[in-house]
Amino acid sequence: MISHHGSDPTHPLWRTRTSSVLTALAHGTAPFITTFLFIHLSAPIVANIGGSSDASRTMTFGRQYYQTVFGERYLVFGPLLVHTTSAFLKRMFSPRPSRPLANMLSATGYASMLFLLPVHVVTHRLGPANPAPPVSATGASDLDFEFVKVALREWPVRTTVLYAAIVLGVALHAADGFGVIWSTWVQKIKRRRRWVRRALAGVVALPVLTGLAVIAREPSYAFAFTAARYRAALAYSFVYRL
């Protein structure tokens, strides 16, 4: 006989409580991810004013926050893992029907976490850290926006598509996610105001993309052997081996 005192995992009360906990985890990790994105994306935005040199200096300064052992584990990848896992589990256990995968929030979230972000991490983090020659573990001090220039010059179409997709995807997801969090914890937002969130996503994404366009138009200042290491690091990702 099945107990009706909450031990049955299909009991609505169990599902409601689980969904509430998962919602709190997904929403609670969002500020950490948003802070990281603000720091990370500020570098290409600065390029609109100061070009790749100022963008590289901004990126180097920002790495003090997110590219340390503690920072990457507990302020970047940890919150990302909790955010994604809790959202996925909530889809499984929520007592109410989940958002359709075609929904903007779901589509941009899963596309970013399952494809765009892994490709970005492999391309910009794991590939350059490969200790084998010719990459020979390009250090953080050598990995600046000259690396981005090489990617844009050698593989202009796929690099532009990848950068545009991840910037727009993250911006749209963050804008819609902010709306969900605000509606959940502060006050309900009417559906007709969704266009405001889309506009906000565009305001964030546009200067990032124009900053990358400024960088792409600049001449490359990387030494020949450094550019060769960059190309080898990029080839570590299957996207650049196609």
PyRosetta script that sets phi, psi and omega in degrees:
from pyrosetta import init, pose_from_sequence

init()
pose = pose_from_sequence("MISHHGSDPTHPLWRTRTSSVLTALAHGTAPFITTFLFIHLSAPIVANIGGSSDASRTMTFGRQYYQTVFGERYLVFGPLLVHTTSAFLKRMFSPRPSRPLANMLSATGYASMLFLLPVHVVTHRLGPANPAPPVSATGASDLDFEFVKVALREWPVRTTVLYAAIVLGVALHAADGFGVIWSTWVQKIKRRRRWVRRALAGVVALPVLTGLAVIAREPSYAFAFTAARYRAALAYSFVYRL")
pose.set_psi(1, 138.9)
pose.set_omega(1, -179.4)
pose.set_phi(2, -87.0)
pose.set_psi(2, 131.3)
pose.set_omega(2, 179.6)
pose.set_phi(3, -72.6)
pose.set_psi(3, 147.3)
pose.set_omega(3, 178.7)
pose.set_phi(4, -113.1)
pose.set_psi(4, 29.6)
pose.set_omega(4, -178.3)
pose.set_phi(5, -112.6)
pose.set_psi(5, 25.8)
pose.set_omega(5, 174.5)
pose.set_phi(6, 100.0)
pose.set_psi(6, -4.8)
pose.set_omega(6, -179.1)
pose.set_phi(7, -79.8)
pose.set_psi(7, -22.7)
pose.set_omega(7, 178.0)
pose.set_phi(8, -72.8)
pose.set_psi(8, 120.7)
pose.set_omega(8, -177.0)
pose.set_phi(9, -66.1)
pose.set_psi(9, -12.6)
pose.set_omega(9, 177.7)
pose.set_phi(10, -93.0)
pose.set_psi(10, 0.7)
pose.set_omega(10, -179.6)
pose.set_phi(11, -64.3)
pose.set_psi(11, 131.5)
pose.set_omega(11, -177.5)
pose.set_phi(12, -54.1)
pose.set_psi(12, -38.0)
pose.set_omega(12, -179.6)
pose.set_phi(13, -64.0)
pose.set_psi(13, -40.3)
pose.set_omega(13, 178.4)
pose.set_phi(14, -62.2)
pose.set_psi(14, -43.8)
pose.set_omega(14, -180.0)
pose.set_phi(15, -65.9)
pose.set_psi(15, -39.9)
pose.set_omega(15, -179.9)
pose.set_phi(16, -63.6)
pose.set_psi(16, -45.0)
pose.set_omega(16, 179.9)
pose.set_phi(17, -66.0)
pose.set_psi(17, -42.0)
pose.set_omega(17, 178.4)
pose.set_phi(18, -62.3)
pose.set_psi(18, -43.6)
pose.set_omega(18, 179.4)
pose.set_phi(19, -62.2)
pose.set_psi(19, -37.9)
pose.set_omega(19, 179.2)
pose.set_phi(20, -64.8)
pose.set_psi(20, -42.5)
pose.set_omega(20, 178.7)
pose.set_phi(21, -64.5)
pose.set_psi(21, -44.9)
pose.set_omega(21, -179.4)
pose.set_phi(22, -64.8)
pose.set_psi(22, -36.9)
pose.set_omega(22, 176.3)
pose.set_phi(23, -62.5)
pose.set_psi(23, -44.7)
pose.set_omega(23, 179.1)
pose.set_phi(24, -61.9)
pose.set_psi(24, -39.7)
pose.set_omega(24, 178.8)
pose.set_phi(25, -66.3)
pose.set_psi(25, -45.0)
pose.set_omega(25, -179.7)
pose.set_phi(26, -63.3)
pose.set_psi(26, -43.8)
pose.set_omega(26, -178.8)
pose.set_phi(27, -75.1)
pose.set_psi(27, -34.0)
pose.set_omega(27, -177.9)
pose.set_phi(28, -69.6)
pose.set_psi(28, -27.4)
pose.set_omega(28, 178.9)
pose.set_phi(29, -84.5)
pose.set_psi(29, -15.5)
pose.set_omega(29, -177.3)
pose.set_phi(30, -58.1)
pose.set_psi(30, -41.8)
pose.set_omega(30, 179.5)
pose.set_phi(31, -61.2)
pose.set_psi(31, -35.1)
pose.set_omega(31, 177.5)
pose.set_phi(32, -64.5)
pose.set_psi(32, -44.6)
pose.set_omega(32, -179.3)
pose.set_phi(33, -65.9)
pose.set_psi(33, -41.2)
pose.set_omega(33, 179.7)
pose.set_phi(34, -63.4)
pose.set_psi(34, -41.1)
pose.set_omega(34, 178.5)
pose.set_phi(35, -62.6)
pose.set_psi(35, -44.5)
pose.set_omega(35, 177.6)
pose.set_phi(36, -60.1)
pose.set_psi(36, -45.5)
pose.set_omega(36, -179.0)
pose.set_phi(37, -63.1)
pose.set_psi(37, -40.2)
pose.set_omega(37, 178.5)
pose.set_phi(38, -59.6)
pose.set_psi(38, -45.1)
pose.set_omega(38, 179.9)
pose.set_phi(39, -68.5)
pose.set_psi(39, -44.2)
pose.set_omega(39, -175.2)
pose.set_phi(40, -67.4)
pose.set_psi(40, -40.4)
pose.set_omega(40, -176.3)
pose.set_phi(41, -85.6)
pose.set_psi(41, -10.0)
pose.set_omega(41, 178.5)
pose.set_phi(42, -65.9)
pose.set_psi(42, -27.6)
pose.set_omega(42, -178.6)
pose.set_phi(43, -64.1)
pose.set_psi(43, -55.1)
pose.set_omega(43, 177.7)
pose.set_phi(44, -64.3)
pose.set_psi(44, -27.6)
pose.set_omega(44, 176.6)
pose.set_phi(45, -65.2)
pose.set_psi(45, -41.0)
pose.set_omega(45, 179.1)
pose.set_phi(46, -62.3)
pose.set_psi(46, -27.5)
pose.set_omega(46, -179.6)
pose.set_phi(47, -60.4)
pose.set_psi(47, -24.6)
pose.set_omega(47, 177.4)
pose.set_phi(48, -61.9)
pose.set_psi(48, -26.4)
pose.set_omega(48, -177.3)
pose.set_phi(49, -103.8)
pose.set_psi(49, -47.8)
pose.set_omega(49, -172.9)
pose.set_phi(50, -112.7)
pose.set_psi(50, 7.4)
pose.set_omega(50, 178.6)
pose.set_phi(51, 72.0)
pose.set_psi(51, -167.5)
pose.set_omega(51, -174.3)
pose.set_phi(52, -68.0)
pose.set_psi(52, -28.9)
pose.set_omega(52, -178.7)
pose.set_phi(53, -65.9)
pose.set_psi(53, -47.3)
pose.set_omega(53, 178.1)
pose.set_phi(54, -69.2)
pose.set_psi(54, -34.3)
pose.set_omega(54, 177.0)
pose.set_phi(55, -63.1)
pose.set_psi(55, -41.3)
pose.set_omega(55, 179.6)
pose.set_phi(56, -66.0)
pose.set_psi(56, -40.2)
pose.set_omega(56, 177.9)
pose.set_phi(57, -64.8)
pose.set_psi(57, -39.2)
pose.set_omega(57, 177.9)
pose.set_phi(58, -65.0)
pose.set_psi(58, -41.4)
pose.set_omega(58, 178.6)
pose.set_phi(59, -64.1)
pose.set_psi(59, -42.6)
pose.set_omega(59, 178.8)
pose.set_phi(60, -61.7)
pose.set_psi(60, -40.7)
pose.set_omega(60, 177.6)
pose.set_phi(61, -64.9)
pose.set_psi(61, -41.7)
pose.set_omega(61, -179.5)
pose.set_phi(62, -66.8)
pose.set_psi(62, -29.5)
pose.set_omega(62, -179.7)
pose.set_phi(63, -62.0)
pose.set_psi(63, -21.8)
pose.set_omega(63, 177.3)
pose.set_phi(64, -62.8)
pose.set_psi(64, -23.7)
pose.set_omega(64, 178.0)
pose.set_phi(65, -87.2)
pose.set_psi(65, -48.2)
pose.set_omega(65, -167.7)
pose.set_phi(66, -110.0)
pose.set_psi(66, -9.2)
pose.set_omega(66, -178.5)
pose.set_phi(67, -112.5)
pose.set_psi(67, 51.6)
pose.set_omega(67, 171.3)
pose.set_phi(68, -121.8)
pose.set_psi(68, 167.4)
pose.set_omega(68, -179.8)
pose.set_phi(69, -58.4)
pose.set_psi(69, -47.4)
pose.set_omega(69, 179.7)
pose.set_phi(70, -68.6)
pose.set_psi(70, -45.4)
pose.set_omega(70, -175.6)
pose.set_phi(71, -61.8)
pose.set_psi(71, -46.8)
pose.set_omega(71, -178.3)
pose.set_phi(72, -67.4)
pose.set_psi(72, -38.7)
pose.set_omega(72, -177.5)
pose.set_phi(73, -72.6)
pose.set_psi(73, -45.6)
pose.set_omega(73, -168.0)
pose.set_phi(74, -108.9)
pose.set_psi(74, -13.1)
pose.set_omega(74, -178.9)
pose.set_phi(75, -114.8)
pose.set_psi(75, -13.8)
pose.set_omega(75, -179.1)
pose.set_phi(76, -122.5)
pose.set_psi(76, -73.8)
pose.set_omega(76, -173.6)
pose.set_phi(77, -70.5)
pose.set_psi(77, -34.8)
pose.set_omega(77, 177.4)
pose.set_phi(78, -61.1)
pose.set_psi(78, -55.9)
pose.set_omega(78, 176.6)
pose.set_phi(79, -58.8)
pose.set_psi(79, -37.8)
pose.set_omega(79, 177.6)
pose.set_phi(80, -61.8)
pose.set_psi(80, -43.3)
pose.set_omega(80, -179.9)
pose.set_phi(81, -65.1)
pose.set_psi(81, -45.4)
pose.set_omega(81, 180.0)
pose.set_phi(82, -64.8)
pose.set_psi(82, -43.1)
pose.set_omega(82, -179.1)
pose.set_phi(83, -60.2)
pose.set_psi(83, -47.7)
pose.set_omega(83, -177.6)
pose.set_phi(84, -69.6)
pose.set_psi(84, -45.7)
pose.set_omega(84, -177.7)
pose.set_phi(85, -63.8)
pose.set_psi(85, -44.3)
pose.set_omega(85, -179.4)
pose.set_phi(86, -65.1)
pose.set_psi(86, -38.1)
pose.set_omega(86, 177.9)
pose.set_phi(87, -65.8)
pose.set_psi(87, -39.5)
pose.set_omega(87, 178.9)
pose.set_phi(88, -67.1)
pose.set_psi(88, -45.0)
pose.set_omega(88, 179.7)
pose.set_phi(89, -65.9)
pose.set_psi(89, -35.8)
pose.set_omega(89, 177.8)
pose.set_phi(90, -62.5)
pose.set_psi(90, -37.3)
pose.set_omega(90, 176.5)
pose.set_phi(91, -60.7)
pose.set_psi(91, -33.0)
pose.set_omega(91, -178.5)
pose.set_phi(92, -79.7)
pose.set_psi(92, -39.7)
pose.set_omega(92, -169.1)
pose.set_phi(93, -106.5)
pose.set_psi(93, -7.4)
pose.set_omega(93, -176.8)
pose.set_phi(94, -61.7)
pose.set_psi(94, 135.5)
pose.set_omega(94, 178.3)
pose.set_phi(95, -70.6)
pose.set_psi(95, -17.2)
pose.set_omega(95, 178.9)
pose.set_phi(96, -102.8)
pose.set_psi(96, 154.1)
pose.set_omega(96, 177.9)
pose.set_phi(97, -57.0)
pose.set_psi(97, 137.1)
pose.set_omega(97, -179.5)
pose.set_phi(98, -77.9)
pose.set_psi(98, 163.4)
pose.set_omega(98, 174.2)
pose.set_phi(99, -62.1)
pose.set_psi(99, 142.2)
pose.set_omega(99, 176.2)
pose.set_phi(100, -63.4)
pose.set_psi(100, 151.0)
pose.set_omega(100, -178.7)
pose.set_phi(101, -62.7)
pose.set_psi(101, -23.1)
pose.set_omega(101, 178.2)
pose.set_phi(102, -76.7)
pose.set_psi(102, -11.0)
pose.set_omega(102, 176.0)
pose.set_phi(103, -59.7)
pose.set_psi(103, 142.8)
pose.set_omega(103, -174.9)
pose.set_phi(104, -57.6)
pose.set_psi(104, -43.5)
pose.set_omega(104, -178.4)
pose.set_phi(105, -62.6)
pose.set_psi(105, -45.8)
pose.set_omega(105, -179.5)
pose.set_phi(106, -69.4)
pose.set_psi(106, -46.1)
pose.set_omega(106, -176.3)
pose.set_phi(107, -61.9)
pose.set_psi(107, -46.7)
pose.set_omega(107, -179.4)
pose.set_phi(108, -69.4)
pose.set_psi(108, -34.6)
pose.set_omega(108, 179.5)
pose.set_phi(109, -65.6)
pose.set_psi(109, -51.0)
pose.set_omega(109, -178.1)
pose.set_phi(110, -70.0)
pose.set_psi(110, -37.7)
pose.set_omega(110, 177.8)
pose.set_phi(111, -63.3)
pose.set_psi(111, -40.4)
pose.set_omega(111, -179.8)
pose.set_phi(112, -67.9)
pose.set_psi(112, -46.8)
pose.set_omega(112, -173.6)
pose.set_phi(113, -77.6)
pose.set_psi(113, -32.2)
pose.set_omega(113, -176.2)
pose.set_phi(114, -90.2)
pose.set_psi(114, -21.7)
pose.set_omega(114, -177.8)
pose.set_phi(115, -133.1)
pose.set_psi(115, -58.8)
pose.set_omega(115, -170.1)
pose.set_phi(116, -64.5)
pose.set_psi(116, -47.6)
pose.set_omega(116, -178.7)
pose.set_phi(117, -67.5)
pose.set_psi(117, -44.9)
pose.set_omega(117, 176.0)
pose.set_phi(118, -57.1)
pose.set_psi(118, -42.5)
pose.set_omega(118, 178.4)
pose.set_phi(119, -63.1)
pose.set_psi(119, -41.4)
pose.set_omega(119, 179.9)
pose.set_phi(120, -64.1)
pose.set_psi(120, -41.8)
pose.set_omega(120, -179.9)
pose.set_phi(121, -67.1)
pose.set_psi(121, -44.2)
pose.set_omega(121, 178.7)
pose.set_phi(122, -62.1)
pose.set_psi(122, -43.2)
pose.set_omega(122, -175.9)
pose.set_phi(123, -69.7)
pose.set_psi(123, -42.5)
pose.set_omega(123, -171.6)
pose.set_phi(124, -102.8)
pose.set_psi(124, -11.2)
pose.set_omega(124, -176.2)
pose.set_phi(125, -123.1)
pose.set_psi(125, -55.6)
pose.set_omega(125, -175.3)
pose.set_phi(126, -76.5)
pose.set_psi(126, -42.5)
pose.set_omega(126, 179.0)
pose.set_phi(127, -58.8)
pose.set_psi(127, -53.1)
pose.set_omega(127, 178.4)
pose.set_phi(128, -63.4)
pose.set_psi(128, -22.3)
pose.set_omega(128, 179.6)
pose.set_phi(129, -85.9)
pose.set_psi(129, -1.7)
pose.set_omega(129, -179.6)
pose.set_phi(130, -61.7)
pose.set_psi(130, 119.7)
pose.set_omega(130, -175.7)
pose.set_phi(131, -75.2)
pose.set_psi(131, -15.4)
pose.set_omega(131, -176.9)
pose.set_phi(132, -74.2)
pose.set_psi(132, 144.5)
pose.set_omega(132, 174.6)
pose.set_phi(133, -67.8)
pose.set_psi(133, 152.4)
pose.set_omega(133, 6.7)
pose.set_phi(134, -85.8)
pose.set_psi(134, -2.9)
pose.set_omega(134, 179.1)
pose.set_phi(135, -68.3)
pose.set_psi(135, -49.6)
pose.set_omega(135, 178.0)
pose.set_phi(136, 53.9)
pose.set_psi(136, 44.7)
pose.set_omega(136, 174.1)
pose.set_phi(137, 51.0)
pose.set_psi(137, 72.5)
pose.set_omega(137, 175.6)
pose.set_phi(138, -60.2)
pose.set_psi(138, 119.7)
pose.set_omega(138, -176.8)
pose.set_phi(139, -75.3)
pose.set_psi(139, 165.5)
pose.set_omega(139, -179.1)
pose.set_phi(140, -60.6)
pose.set_psi(140, -32.3)
pose.set_omega(140, -179.1)
pose.set_phi(141, -68.7)
pose.set_psi(141, -23.4)
pose.set_omega(141, 179.7)
pose.set_phi(142, -95.9)
pose.set_psi(142, -8.5)
pose.set_omega(142, -174.5)
pose.set_phi(143, -103.6)
pose.set_psi(143, 93.0)
pose.set_omega(143, 179.5)
pose.set_phi(144, -123.4)
pose.set_psi(144, -156.6)
pose.set_omega(144, -176.5)
pose.set_phi(145, -77.3)
pose.set_psi(145, -1.6)
pose.set_omega(145, 168.2)
pose.set_phi(146, -66.3)
pose.set_psi(146, -31.6)
pose.set_omega(146, 175.1)
pose.set_phi(147, -61.8)
pose.set_psi(147, -43.2)
pose.set_omega(147, 178.1)
pose.set_phi(148, -64.5)
pose.set_psi(148, -39.1)
pose.set_omega(148, 178.5)
pose.set_phi(149, -61.2)
pose.set_psi(149, -43.1)
pose.set_omega(149, 179.5)
pose.set_phi(150, -61.1)
pose.set_psi(150, -44.5)
pose.set_omega(150, 179.5)
pose.set_phi(151, -62.1)
pose.set_psi(151, -42.7)
pose.set_omega(151, -178.6)
pose.set_phi(152, -71.0)
pose.set_psi(152, -31.1)
pose.set_omega(152, -178.8)
pose.set_phi(153, -81.7)
pose.set_psi(153, -40.4)
pose.set_omega(153, -176.2)
pose.set_phi(154, -80.6)
pose.set_psi(154, -36.1)
pose.set_omega(154, -178.8)
pose.set_phi(155, -131.7)
pose.set_psi(155, 67.2)
pose.set_omega(155, -170.6)
pose.set_phi(156, -62.2)
pose.set_psi(156, -41.8)
pose.set_omega(156, -174.3)
pose.set_phi(157, -70.7)
pose.set_psi(157, -54.1)
pose.set_omega(157, -175.9)
pose.set_phi(158, -67.5)
pose.set_psi(158, -34.8)
pose.set_omega(158, 178.8)
pose.set_phi(159, -67.9)
pose.set_psi(159, -42.9)
pose.set_omega(159, 178.1)
pose.set_phi(160, -62.3)
pose.set_psi(160, -43.3)
pose.set_omega(160, 179.7)
pose.set_phi(161, -63.2)
pose.set_psi(161, -43.8)
pose.set_omega(161, -178.7)
pose.set_phi(162, -65.0)
pose.set_psi(162, -46.3)
pose.set_omega(162, 179.4)
pose.set_phi(163, -63.4)
pose.set_psi(163, -45.3)
pose.set_omega(163, -179.2)
pose.set_phi(164, -63.8)
pose.set_psi(164, -41.0)
pose.set_omega(164, -178.0)
pose.set_phi(165, -65.7)
pose.set_psi(165, -44.8)
pose.set_omega(165, -176.8)
pose.set_phi(166, -72.6)
pose.set_psi(166, -36.5)
pose.set_omega(166, 179.2)
pose.set_phi(167, -67.4)
pose.set_psi(167, -48.0)
pose.set_omega(167, -180.0)
pose.set_phi(168, -67.1)
pose.set_psi(168, -41.2)
pose.set_omega(168, 179.8)
pose.set_phi(169, -61.9)
pose.set_psi(169, -46.2)
pose.set_omega(169, -179.8)
pose.set_phi(170, -66.6)
pose.set_psi(170, -41.2)
pose.set_omega(170, -179.1)
pose.set_phi(171, -64.4)
pose.set_psi(171, -44.1)
pose.set_omega(171, 179.0)
pose.set_phi(172, -66.1)
pose.set_psi(172, -40.7)
pose.set_omega(172, 179.1)
pose.set_phi(173, -65.0)
pose.set_psi(173, -42.7)
pose.set_omega(173, -179.8)
pose.set_phi(174, -65.4)
pose.set_psi(174, -40.8)
pose.set_omega(174, -179.6)
pose.set_phi(175, -64.8)
pose.set_psi(175, -47.0)
pose.set_omega(175, 178.5)
pose.set_phi(176, -68.3)
pose.set_psi(176, -37.4)
pose.set_omega(176, 178.1)
pose.set_phi(177, -63.6)
pose.set_psi(177, -38.6)
pose.set_omega(177, 176.3)
pose.set_phi(178, -60.7)
pose.set_psi(178, -40.4)
pose.set_omega(178, 178.4)
pose.set_phi(179, -62.8)
pose.set_psi(179, -41.0)
pose.set_omega(179, 179.2)
pose.set_phi(180, -65.9)
pose.set_psi(180, -45.2)
pose.set_omega(180, -179.6)
pose.set_phi(181, -63.2)
pose.set_psi(181, -43.2)
pose.set_omega(181, 179.9)
pose.set_phi(182, -63.2)
pose.set_psi(182, -43.0)
pose.set_omega(182, 179.6)
pose.set_phi(183, -65.5)
pose.set_psi(183, -33.4)
pose.set_omega(183, -177.1)
pose.set_phi(184, -75.0)
pose.set_psi(184, -42.9)
pose.set_omega(184, -169.9)
pose.set_phi(185, -107.7)
pose.set_psi(185, -17.6)
pose.set_omega(185, -176.3)
pose.set_phi(186, -115.8)
pose.set_psi(186, -72.2)
pose.set_omega(186, 178.4)
pose.set_phi(187, -158.1)
pose.set_psi(187, 157.6)
pose.set_omega(187, -178.6)
pose.set_phi(188, -67.0)
pose.set_psi(188, 142.5)
pose.set_omega(188, 176.3)
pose.set_phi(189, -111.3)
pose.set_psi(189, 129.5)
pose.set_omega(189, -179.1)
pose.set_phi(190, -69.0)
pose.set_psi(190, 146.3)
pose.set_omega(190, -176.9)
pose.set_phi(191, -59.0)
pose.set_psi(191, -32.3)
pose.set_omega(191, -175.8)
pose.set_phi(192, -67.9)
pose.set_psi(192, -11.8)
pose.set_omega(192, 177.8)
pose.set_phi(193, -88.5)
pose.set_psi(193, 5.9)
pose.set_omega(193, 179.1)
pose.set_phi(194, -61.1)
pose.set_psi(194, -34.1)
pose.set_omega(194, -179.8)
pose.set_phi(195, -62.3)
pose.set_psi(195, -27.1)
pose.set_omega(195, 177.6)
pose.set_phi(196, -65.5)
pose.set_psi(196, -41.2)
pose.set_omega(196, 179.3)
pose.set_phi(197, -67.8)
pose.set_psi(197, -37.2)
pose.set_omega(197, 176.7)
pose.set_phi(198, -63.4)
pose.set_psi(198, -42.1)
pose.set_omega(198, 178.4)
pose.set_phi(199, -63.3)
pose.set_psi(199, -39.3)
pose.set_omega(199, 177.9)
pose.set_phi(200, -62.2)
pose.set_psi(200, -40.6)
pose.set_omega(200, 177.2)
pose.set_phi(201, -61.1)
pose.set_psi(201, -40.4)
pose.set_omega(201, 178.0)
pose.set_phi(202, -65.8)
pose.set_psi(202, -37.5)
pose.set_omega(202, 178.4)
pose.set_phi(203, -62.7)
pose.set_psi(203, -35.7)
pose.set_omega(203, 178.9)
pose.set_phi(204, -76.7)
pose.set_psi(204, -44.3)
pose.set_omega(204, -173.2)
pose.set_phi(205, -73.3)
pose.set_psi(205, -37.0)
pose.set_omega(205, -173.4)
pose.set_phi(206, -58.8)
pose.set_psi(206, -51.2)
pose.set_omega(206, -179.4)
pose.set_phi(207, -66.1)
pose.set_psi(207, -26.4)
pose.set_omega(207, 175.5)
pose.set_phi(208, -66.7)
pose.set_psi(208, -46.6)
pose.set_omega(208, -178.1)
pose.set_phi(209, -69.5)
pose.set_psi(209, -38.7)
pose.set_omega(209, 177.3)
pose.set_phi(210, -68.2)
pose.set_psi(210, -33.4)
pose.set_omega(210, 175.0)
pose.set_phi(211, -62.5)
pose.set_psi(211, -41.5)
pose.set_omega(211, 176.4)
pose.set_phi(212, -65.7)
pose.set_psi(212, -34.1)
pose.set_omega(212, 176.9)
pose.set_phi(213, -65.7)
pose.set_psi(213, -39.6)
pose.set_omega(213, 176.5)
pose.set_phi(214, -61.4)
pose.set_psi(214, -44.4)
pose.set_omega(214, 180.0)
pose.set_phi(215, -63.1)
pose.set_psi(215, -40.4)
pose.set_omega(215, -178.5)
pose.set_phi(216, -63.8)
pose.set_psi(216, -30.1)
pose.set_omega(216, -178.5)
pose.set_phi(217, -82.0)
pose.set_psi(217, -14.2)
pose.set_omega(217, 179.9)
pose.set_phi(218, -75.0)
pose.set_psi(218, 151.7)
pose.set_omega(218, 172.3)
pose.set_phi(219, -69.6)
pose.set_psi(219, 155.4)
pose.set_omega(219, 178.7)
pose.set_phi(220, -83.0)
pose.set_psi(220, 133.5)
pose.set_omega(220, 179.5)
pose.set_phi(221, -107.1)
pose.set_psi(221, 4.6)
pose.set_omega(221, -178.2)
pose.set_phi(222, -75.5)
pose.set_psi(222, 140.4)
pose.set_omega(222, 173.9)
pose.set_phi(223, -63.6)
pose.set_psi(223, 157.1)
pose.set_omega(223, -176.1)
pose.set_phi(224, -58.9)
pose.set_psi(224, -42.8)
pose.set_omega(224, -177.7)
pose.set_phi(225, -70.8)
pose.set_psi(225, -30.9)
pose.set_omega(225, 176.8)
pose.set_phi(226, -69.5)
pose.set_psi(226, -42.4)
pose.set_omega(226, 177.6)
pose.set_phi(227, -61.7)
pose.set_psi(227, -36.6)
pose.set_omega(227, 177.9)
pose.set_phi(228, -65.2)
pose.set_psi(228, -39.5)
pose.set_omega(228, 175.9)
pose.set_phi(229, -64.7)
pose.set_psi(229, -38.9)
pose.set_omega(229, 177.9)
pose.set_phi(230, -62.4)
pose.set_psi(230, -44.3)
pose.set_omega(230, -179.8)
pose.set_phi(231, -63.4)
pose.set_psi(231, -39.9)
pose.set_omega(231, 178.1)
pose.set_phi(232, -65.9)
pose.set_psi(232, -37.8)
pose.set_omega(232, 178.3)
pose.set_phi(233, -66.0)
pose.set_psi(233, -40.7)
pose.set_omega(233, 178.3)
pose.set_phi(234, -64.7)
pose.set_psi(234, -37.0)
pose.set_omega(234, 179.6)
pose.set_phi(235, -67.7)
pose.set_psi(235, -11.7)
pose.set_omega(235, 176.0)
pose.set_phi(236, -65.3)
pose.set_psi(236, -25.8)
pose.set_omega(236, 177.7)
pose.set_phi(237, -88.7)
pose.set_psi(237, 136.3)
pose.set_omega(237, -177.8)
pose.set_phi(238, -61.9)
pose.set_psi(238, -26.8)
pose.set_omega(238, -179.4)
pose.set_phi(239, -60.6)
pose.set_psi(239, -36.3)
pose.set_omega(239, -177.8)
pose.set_phi(240, -93.3)
pose.set_psi(240, 3.3)
pose.set_omega(240, 173.7)
pose.set_phi(241, -102.4)
pose.set_psi(241, -5.1)
pose.set_omega(241, -179.0)
pose.set_phi(242, -70.2)
pose.dump_pdb("model.pdb")
